[in-house]
Amino acid sequence: MSERIIKWGFIGCGEVTEKKSGPAFALIEGSEVVAVMSRDKEKAQSYAKRHNIPRWYTDVQQLKIGRAHV
């Protein structure tokens, strides 16, 4: 039996995701944050790098579609 993983993308990289949402999602088994979005490119990149999140975006439509920045 394979374990189901629910993948999440955060919209916003502010204090709420730093202190509440991010840490909470990290504790949930079977849950993985795979992308973050912020209109501020540097904020999105920094958040993704600091939290080992593979993808970041500056447009919510990109997050919905899943186009990755490399």
BAFI-3210 file (N, C-alpha, C; in Angstrom, 3 decimals, decimal comma, padded with zeros to 6 digits):
// residues 70
n [1|2|3|4|5|6|7|8|9|10|11|12|13|14|15|16|17|18|19|20|21|22|23|24|25|26|27|28|29|30|31|32|33|34|35|36|37|38|39|40|41|42|43|44|45|46|47|48|49|50|51|52|53|54|55|56|57|58|59|60|61|62|63|64|65|66|67|68|69|70]
n.u [000,837|000,674|001,750|-000,191|000,594|-000,095|000,259|001,198|000,851|001,921|000,396|001,791|004,428|004,883|004,810|002,832|003,068|005,687|005,654|003,354|001,662|003,673|005,443|003,426|002,447|004,739|004,734|002,714|002,036|002,322|001,979|003,194|004,913|005,365|005,689|005,917|004,428|004,898|004,418|006,694|009,722|012,284|011,540|009,992|011,911|013,808|012,303|011,617|014,190|015,209|013,486|013,682|011,992|010,977|009,974|009,187|007,187|006,032|003,610|000,240|-001,172|000,809|001,495|-000,853|-000,830|001,661|004,227|007,626|010,298|013,712]
n.v [-001,163|002,164|005,273|008,169|011,391|014,689|017,576|020,948|024,473|027,602|030,776|033,706|034,791|035,640|036,644|034,969|032,501|031,957|031,636|030,244|028,693|027,402|025,934|024,308|022,778|021,330|019,461|017,689|014,497|012,987|015,251|017,875|020,824|022,219|024,446|028,042|031,304|034,699|038,124|039,540|038,907|038,381|037,790|035,471|033,706|033,631|032,595|030,047|028,916|028,964|027,201|024,842|024,392|023,323|024,910|028,240|031,152|034,192|034,898|034,162|032,618|031,080|029,465|027,967|026,572|025,371|025,972|025,812|027,685|027,674]
n.w [000,000|-000,968|000,379|000,511|-000,582|000,074|-001,703|-001,284|-001,980|-000,951|-000,795|-000,459|001,627|004,197|007,671|008,781|007,377|008,056|010,876|011,619|009,621|007,969|009,850|010,975|008,792|008,268|010,265|009,711|008,812|005,641|004,180|002,155|001,439|-001,602|-003,146|-003,207|-003,313|-004,007|-004,723|-004,592|-005,806|-004,595|-001,975|-002,316|-003,433|-001,337|000,828|-000,184|-000,498|002,178|003,427|002,106|-000,119|-003,223|-005,424|-006,543|-007,070|-008,719|-009,529|-009,119|-010,946|-012,134|-009,999|-009,726|-012,128|-012,105|-013,117|-013,007|-011,460|-012,057]
ca.u [000,000|001,503|001,298|-000,623|001,185|-000,825|001,224|000,632|001,534|001,537|000,292|002,291|005,618|005,049|004,930|001,906|003,659|006,940|005,464|002,175|001,344|004,839|005,777|002,319|002,429|005,918|004,454|001,621|002,476|001,624|001,766|004,460|004,836|006,229|005,832|005,457|004,194|004,861|004,651|008,073|010,594|013,316|010,890|009,629|013,153|014,392|011,473|011,780|015,541|015,348|012,618|013,885|010,805|011,579|009,518|008,681|006,512|005,659|002,264|-000,630|-001,540|001,916|001,362|-001,968|-000,454|002,832|005,435|008,702|011,503|014,865]
ca.v [000,000|003,362|006,394|009,299|012,660|015,870|018,638|022,268|025,690|028,748|032,099|034,618|034,309|036,559|036,185|033,856|031,244|031,732|031,271|029,406|027,710|026,612|024,934|023,354|021,846|020,464|018,423|016,827|013,350|012,858|016,591|018,452|022,120|022,083|025,728|029,263|032,412|036,071|039,078|039,991|037,815|038,070|037,169|034,104|032,927|033,469|031,676|028,699|028,430|028,744|026,113|023,695|024,228|023,244|025,856|029,535|031,887|035,577|035,067|033,096|031,736|030,133|028,502|027,087|025,722|024,602|026,247|025,948|028,473|026,825]
ca.w [000,000|-001,035|001,190|-000,284|-000,192|-000,374|-001,989|-001,052|-002,386|-000,135|-001,402|000,555|002,340|005,318|009,060|009,054|006,906|008,799|012,276|011,874|008,576|007,582|010,864|011,150|007,667|008,381|011,255|009,266|008,033|004,364|003,659|001,712|000,765|-002,777|-003,832|-002,552|-004,234|-003,501|-005,811|-004,397|-006,258|-003,600|-000,823|-002,723|-003,553|-000,008|001,608|-000,751|-000,182|003,617|003,883|001,205|-000,957|-004,556|-006,447|-006,113|-008,142|-008,463|-010,084|-008,608|-012,055|-012,282|-008,905|-010,048|-013,260|-011,694|-013,903|-012,015|-011,631|-011,819]
c.u [000,896|000,879|000,946|-000,001|000,328|000,187|000,523|001,487|001,023|001,437|000,642|003,434|005,915|005,119|004,015|002,507|004,957|006,673|004,296|002,021|002,525|005,206|004,676|002,289|003,604|005,674|003,404|002,154|001,650|001,321|003,118|004,197|005,844|006,435|005,342|005,305|004,196|005,072|006,065|009,011|011,612|012,726|010,523|010,866|013,747|013,611|011,674|013,151|015,673|014,562|012,674|012,621|011,274|011,157|009,009|008,130|006,249|004,254|001,407|-001,049|-000,446|001,838|000,271|-001,602|000,748|004,058|006,571|009,763|012,668|016,015]
c.v [001,245|004,476|007,568|010,579|013,784|016,997|019,992|023,357|026,834|029,994|033,079|033,992|035,200|035,875|034,998|032,529|030,928|031,124|030,328|028,314|026,799|025,550|023,884|022,328|020,884|019,302|017,399|015,719|013,256|014,192|017,191|019,782|022,079|023,388|026,867|030,347|033,714|036,981|039,627|038,816|037,398|037,364|035,715|033,213|032,629|032,459|030,243|028,114|028,081|027,546|024,875|023,361|024,330|024,307|027,146|030,269|033,322|035,883|033,884|032,133|030,696|029,064|027,499|026,098|024,866|024,788|026,586|026,948|027,555|027,654]
c.w [000,000|-000,206|000,281|000,287|-000,769|-000,503|-001,927|-001,664|-001,532|-000,998|-000,302|001,327|003,542|006,662|009,379|008,589|007,634|010,174|012,546|010,823|008,241|008,599|011,062|010,028|007,736|009,339|010,791|008,361|006,753|003,707|003,299|001,018|-000,378|-003,534|-002,953|-003,610|-003,464|-004,704|-005,754|-004,686|-005,200|-002,382|-001,121|-002,788|-002,187|000,827|001,128|-000,375|001,303|004,130|002,980|000,401|-002,403|-005,566|-005,814|-007,327|-007,720|-008,979|-009,646|-009,729|-012,306|-011,208|-009,213|-011,155|-012,932|-012,555|-012,955|-012,433|-011,299|-011,327]
res [m|s|e|r|i|i|k|w|g|f|i|g|c|g|e|v|t|e|k|k|s|g|p|a|f|a|l|i|e|g|s|e|v|v|a|v|m|s|r|d|k|e|k|a|q|s|y|a|k|r|h|n|i|p|r|w|y|t|d|v|q|q|l|k|i|g|r|a|h|v]
***
